[in-house]
Amino acid sequence: MRDRYVDLLGTVLATTLQVADGLEPSDLDLPTPCDEFDVRRLLEHLIGWQQVTAACAADREAPVLDGSPTYRASAEPGSDLRDASAALVATLRARTDETITMPYRGATPMRVMLAELIAETVIHTWDLAAGRGVSVAFDAEVMSAAHDGLTLLLGESFAEMGFRASAETTPPADELVRLLVRSGRTPADWTA
């Protein structure tokens, strides 16, 4: 299962890279559905946590300051995203331990961390796509893993920091929209 989740994460990251392709400097100031992040801060968050996770997977000290990643957008955040994504997937593939020690929670089963990372990356890839005005889609297997990961994330003590309660009373049929609604987003506000 762990290897399959690494494969699924690689698929999600490939989609993230497609959404980030062709970023212009003016795009970095665009708002996103993730209230506290414009495109620049969203990329910093994505790249920073990829760097943190890759360091932890390689049993190196994670690049964090006061519990947050230290990456700041360079002149080439798209290139930085490509490099961070490739390093993350390679490091996760090479890891043989069934646990990983993360700075925000300590020892964590790899399957849990991967499911949560898939959920977070799918959601933030949609955030990036919505901010840039493009559409994004994921296959059923990715969405199933993302829903599993979001369920785990919502059960964590830190969930209130990253997620709002859903305002929807009837779950949408579309799995991506349902995931977004479960994370507290309102996708209808960002549909062209």
N, C-alpha and C positions, 0 to 999 in steps of 0.2 A: 504494500500500500504506500509506503514512504516513497519509493522510487516513482510510483505513478503520480503522487502528489508533486514531486519535483518536476516531472514532465508537464503536468498541468500548469504549474507555476511558470514554466518556460513558455508555454502557449500564451498565458495571460500577459507576460512581459513582452512577448513579440507584438501583441496587440497594443500594449502601452507605447512601445516604440513607434508603431505605425501612427498612432494618434499624435505623438510628439514630433513626427517627421516634419521638417520644414518650419520649425518654430522661428518666428521673427522676434527681434528684441521688443517690438511693440506688443507682442502676444503675452509677454511676461506679466504685464499689468492687468490683464483681463480677469474679471471675477470668475469664481467657480461656485458650484453648489455647496462646496465645503466652506461654510461661512467664514471661518478664520483664515482661509487661504486664497490668495489670488494664484494665477498660474505659476509665478515664480516660487512662492512659498510652498505650493503643492509639489512642485518638482523637487524643491529642497527637502521636503518631508519624504517623498518617495525615494530619492537617491540616498538621503541620509540613513534611512532605516535599512535600505539594501546594503549599504556599507557596514552598518552596525551588525546586521544579521550575518553577513559574510565573515566579518571578523570573529564573531562568536562561533560560527560553524568551523572556523579554522583554529579555534581555541586561542585567539589573540585578544588583546584588550580592545574593547569596542571604542570607537571614536565618539564619545558622548561628553557633554558638559551639562551639569545639573540635570541629568536624566534625559537630555535631548541630543539628537545627532548634531554633529558640528558642521555638516556640509552646507556651504552657501553657494548659490548659483554663480557659475563662472560665465564667461562670454559664450560658452558652448554647452548649455545644459543638456541639449539633445545628445551630444557626444558623451557627456558625463553619464547620462542615463543609460546609454548603450553599454558603456564600460562597466558601470555598476551592476547592471542586469546580468551581463555575461559572467562577471566575477562571482556574483551571488549563485547563479545556477551551477557553475563549475565547482564552487566550494561545497554547496549542498550535495552535489552528486558524489564528491569525494569523501564526504563524512560517513563514518561507519557506526558511530555511537548512536544509540536510540534516544538520547536526550541531548539538549543543548542548553547552555546557561546564558540567559538573556539578562541584560542589566535592569530591566523593569520588573522582573518576576523570579529570577533565579532559574533553577533546573526545571526544564520543560520537556515533555515528550516531543520528539521531532514531529510526529504526526499532528499533534495539537498545534505546534508552531506553524507548520506548513499550511494546515487548513485555515488558520487565522490569517496567515500572510496572503493566501489566495483570496480570501474574502476582502481584506483590506486593499489589495491591489486591483481587484475587479472594481470595487467601489470607487477608488481614486482614479482609475483609468476612465471610468464614466465621468467623474468630476472634470477631468482634464478635457475629455471629448466635448462635454457640454459647454465648458468655458470657451473652447475653440469653435463651437458651433458645428461639430461633426457628429455623426452617429457611430455607435460601437455595438458589437454583438459578440456573444460568447456561446460556445456549444453547451449541450445539456450536461455533459460530465463536469465541465468547469463550473457551471452554475450549481450543480449538486454539491461539489466540494466547497464552493463559496458560501452556500447556505449553511453547511455544517460548520464552517469556520466562523460565520457571523453568530451562530447560536453559541459557540464557545466564547467568542468575544463579549457577547451581551451578558454572559454569566460571570465575567471577571469583575473584580473590585474597581478596576480603572475604566469600566465601560462608560460611566457618566461623563468622563472627560472627552470621549470621542464620538458618542452617539446620543441622539435625541430620541425621545419616545415617538413612535409612529402616530401620525394623525389619522391614518386610514382605518376604517372599521371593516371593510371588505377586502380581503387579500386580492391583489391583481392576478390575472392569469399568467401574464408574461413573467418568467422567472427573474429576469434582470430587474424589471420594474418592482417586483415583489421584494427582491433583495434590497433595493434602494429604499423602498418604503420602510422595510424593517430596520434600516440603518437610521431612519429619521429624516430622510430626504424627501422632497416633493418633486419628482421627475416631471410632472406636468408643467411646472413653472419654467422648465428648461428645454421644453420641446419646441422645435422650430415649426 
